[in-house]
Amino acid sequence: MTERMILLGDWQAINRRLKEDLARELSPRRYVHIVGTGETAFRLAVLWGANPERACVAGLLHDIAREWSSDRLLQACDEAGVTLEPWERRQAELLHGYAGAWWAARVYGLNDDEVLRAVRHHTVGYPGMGLLEKIVYLADKIEPNRSYKGVETLRTLAEQSLDRAVLACLDQTIQHVLRKGTLLHPLTVDMRNQMLLERNTDGAGGQQHI
């Protein structure tokens, strides 16, 4: 493994290196969360047929930019060529997935598109998310250190149907944002509506589309 270069092959070395780096760069609370997310993503990947090592790497990296300032997030998105709406610049914390994916590619040399997409889109989602993206999105919300109302229901659903669990998670996220009175990203709504339409069209109560 070259200096600060992730090559998805030497799994133990990658896992160890990431944890060492992230323990230095993140707060203790954030570090515990990303380790829990990586482990949960690994387990869900085994359960639902994704690559568990890629899922764990994406889980470990997903919040690498979560503690950045708004200015740093916006600068990273600009350097990455991310097109932002004016309102997105006012809610910069929603952009930490984009910034994190850029950082993972720039600093670690990560060039695995599937892993980068999972990091990039774990915050708000988007219609047509792939298997690994859904797994990381869900793992972020249900890892063992989460303790909000309804999380046990999501954990149970995650063992039964990935799509049903993701859809329930989207519903909870939307309700939470509405209660807070903060901006709701339209991609989250679009993803929820698309998954709901797929479930209703399928006629099988949320059969997997993955």
C-alpha positions as CSV (number, residue, x, y, z in Angstrom):
1,M,0.0,0.0,0.0
2,T,1.6,3.3,-1.1
3,E,1.7,6.3,1.2
4,R,-1.9,7.3,2.1
5,M,-3.3,5.1,-0.7
6,I,-6.2,2.8,-0.3
7,L,-6.2,-0.2,-2.5
8,L,-9.2,-2.4,-1.8
9,G,-7.3,-5.7,-1.5
10,D,-5.3,-5.7,1.7
11,W,-8.3,-5.5,3.9
12,Q,-6.7,-5.8,7.3
13,A,-4.1,-3.1,6.5
14,I,-6.8,-0.8,5.1
15,N,-9.0,-1.2,8.1
16,R,-6.1,-0.6,10.5
17,R,-4.8,2.4,8.7
18,L,-8.2,4.1,8.4
19,K,-8.9,3.6,12.1
20,E,-5.5,5.0,13.1
21,D,-6.0,8.1,10.9
22,L,-9.6,8.7,11.9
23,A,-8.9,8.4,15.6
24,R,-6.5,11.3,15.2
25,E,-8.7,13.4,13.0
26,L,-12.1,13.0,14.5
27,S,-13.6,13.7,18.0
28,P,-13.9,10.6,20.2
29,R,-17.7,10.7,19.8
30,R,-17.5,10.9,16.0
31,Y,-14.8,8.2,15.9
32,V,-17.0,5.8,17.9
33,H,-19.9,6.5,15.5
34,I,-17.9,5.8,12.3
35,V,-16.5,2.6,13.7
36,G,-20.0,1.5,14.6
37,T,-21.2,2.4,11.1
38,G,-18.4,0.5,9.4
39,E,-19.1,-2.6,11.5
40,T,-22.9,-2.3,10.8
41,A,-22.3,-1.8,7.1
42,F,-20.1,-4.9,7.0
43,R,-22.8,-7.0,8.7
44,L,-25.5,-5.7,6.4
45,A,-23.4,-6.3,3.3
46,V,-23.0,-9.9,4.3
47,L,-26.7,-10.2,4.9
48,W,-27.8,-8.6,1.7
49,G,-25.1,-9.7,-0.7
50,A,-22.8,-6.7,-1.1
51,N,-19.0,-6.7,-0.7
52,P,-18.6,-6.4,3.1
53,E,-15.0,-5.0,2.9
54,R,-16.1,-2.1,0.6
55,A,-19.1,-1.5,2.8
56,C,-16.9,-1.2,5.9
57,V,-14.5,1.2,4.2
58,A,-17.4,3.4,3.1
59,G,-18.8,3.3,6.6
60,L,-15.5,4.3,8.1
61,L,-15.1,7.2,5.7
62,H,-18.7,8.4,5.5
63,D,-18.3,11.1,8.2
64,I,-14.7,12.1,7.6
65,A,-15.8,15.6,6.8
66,R,-18.7,15.9,9.3
67,E,-16.8,18.1,11.7
68,W,-15.4,20.5,9.1
69,S,-16.5,24.1,9.1
70,S,-19.0,25.4,6.6
71,D,-16.3,27.3,4.8
72,R,-14.2,24.2,4.4
73,L,-17.1,22.1,3.2
74,L,-18.0,24.7,0.6
75,Q,-14.4,25.0,-0.5
76,A,-14.1,21.2,-0.9
77,C,-17.3,21.1,-2.9
78,D,-16.1,23.9,-5.2
79,E,-12.8,22.2,-5.7
80,A,-14.6,18.9,-6.4
81,G,-16.8,20.7,-9.0
82,V,-20.1,20.0,-7.2
83,T,-22.9,22.2,-8.5
84,L,-24.7,23.6,-5.6
85,E,-28.0,25.5,-5.3
86,P,-27.9,28.8,-3.4
87,W,-29.8,27.3,-0.5
88,E,-27.4,24.4,-0.2
89,R,-24.6,26.9,0.5
90,R,-26.7,28.0,3.5
91,Q,-27.1,24.4,4.9
92,A,-23.5,23.3,4.4
93,E,-23.6,20.5,6.9
94,L,-25.7,18.5,4.3
95,L,-22.6,18.6,2.0
96,H,-20.2,16.6,4.2
97,G,-20.8,13.5,2.2
98,Y,-19.7,15.3,-1.0
99,A,-16.7,16.8,0.8
100,G,-15.8,13.4,2.4
101,A,-15.8,11.6,-1.0
102,W,-13.6,14.3,-2.5
103,W,-11.2,14.0,0.5
104,A,-11.1,10.2,0.3
105,A,-10.1,10.4,-3.4
106,R,-7.7,13.3,-3.0
107,V,-5.9,12.2,0.2
108,Y,-6.2,8.4,0.2
109,G,-6.2,8.0,-3.6
110,L,-9.5,6.0,-3.4
111,N,-10.7,5.4,-6.9
112,D,-13.5,2.8,-6.2
113,D,-16.6,4.5,-7.6
114,E,-19.0,2.3,-5.6
115,V,-17.4,3.3,-2.3
116,L,-17.1,6.9,-3.2
117,R,-20.8,7.1,-4.2
118,A,-21.7,5.5,-0.9
119,V,-19.7,8.2,1.0
120,R,-21.0,11.0,-1.2
121,H,-24.7,10.2,-0.9
122,H,-25.1,8.9,2.6
123,T,-26.5,12.1,4.0
124,V,-29.6,12.9,1.8
125,G,-29.7,10.0,-0.6
126,Y,-31.1,10.2,-4.1
127,P,-33.5,8.2,-6.4
128,G,-31.9,5.0,-7.7
129,M,-29.3,4.4,-5.0
130,G,-27.4,1.2,-5.4
131,L,-27.0,-1.7,-3.0
132,L,-23.9,-0.5,-1.3
133,E,-25.2,3.0,-1.1
134,K,-28.4,1.9,0.7
135,I,-26.4,-0.2,3.1
136,V,-24.1,2.6,4.2
137,Y,-27.1,5.1,4.3
138,L,-28.9,2.7,6.6
139,A,-25.8,1.7,8.7
140,D,-25.2,5.3,9.5
141,K,-28.7,5.6,11.0
142,I,-28.8,2.3,12.9
143,E,-25.3,1.6,14.2
144,P,-25.2,0.4,17.8
145,N,-24.4,3.9,19.3
146,R,-27.7,5.4,17.9
147,S,-30.4,5.7,20.6
148,Y,-33.3,7.7,19.1
149,K,-36.9,6.8,19.2
150,G,-37.7,4.2,16.5
151,V,-34.2,3.0,16.0
152,E,-35.0,-0.5,17.2
153,T,-37.8,-0.8,14.7
154,L,-35.3,0.1,11.9
155,R,-32.8,-2.4,13.2
156,T,-35.5,-5.1,13.1
157,L,-36.5,-4.1,9.6
158,A,-32.9,-4.1,8.4
159,E,-32.8,-7.9,9.1
160,Q,-36.0,-8.5,7.1
161,S,-35.9,-6.2,4.1
162,L,-33.2,-3.7,3.1
163,D,-35.6,-1.6,1.1
164,R,-38.3,-1.5,3.7
165,A,-35.8,-0.4,6.3
166,V,-34.4,2.3,4.1
167,L,-37.9,3.6,3.3
168,A,-38.8,3.6,7.0
169,C,-35.6,5.5,7.7
170,L,-36.4,8.1,5.0
171,D,-39.8,8.6,6.6
172,Q,-38.3,9.1,10.0
173,T,-35.7,11.5,8.6
174,I,-38.3,13.6,6.8
175,Q,-40.4,13.8,9.9
176,H,-37.4,14.8,12.0
177,V,-36.4,17.6,9.7
178,L,-40.0,18.9,9.5
179,R,-40.2,18.9,13.3
180,K,-36.9,20.8,13.5
181,G,-38.2,23.3,10.9
182,T,-34.9,23.1,8.9
183,L,-34.4,22.7,5.2
184,L,-35.3,19.4,3.7
185,H,-33.3,18.3,0.7
186,P,-35.5,17.5,-2.3
187,L,-33.4,14.5,-3.2
188,T,-34.5,12.9,0.1
189,V,-38.1,13.4,-0.8
190,D,-37.5,12.1,-4.4
191,M,-35.8,9.0,-3.1
192,R,-38.6,8.3,-0.7
193,N,-41.3,8.7,-3.4
194,Q,-39.4,6.6,-5.9
195,M,-39.0,3.7,-3.4
196,L,-42.6,4.0,-2.3
197,L,-43.8,3.8,-6.0
198,E,-41.6,0.8,-6.6
199,R,-43.0,-1.0,-3.6
200,N,-46.6,-0.3,-4.6
201,T,-45.9,-1.2,-8.2
202,D,-44.3,-4.5,-7.1
203,G,-47.4,-5.4,-5.2
204,A,-45.3,-7.6,-2.9
205,G,-45.1,-5.3,0.1
206,G,-41.6,-4.1,-0.4
207,Q,-39.8,-7.0,-2.1
208,Q,-36.1,-6.4,-2.7
209,H,-35.2,-4.5,-5.9
210,I,-31.5,-5.1,-5.4
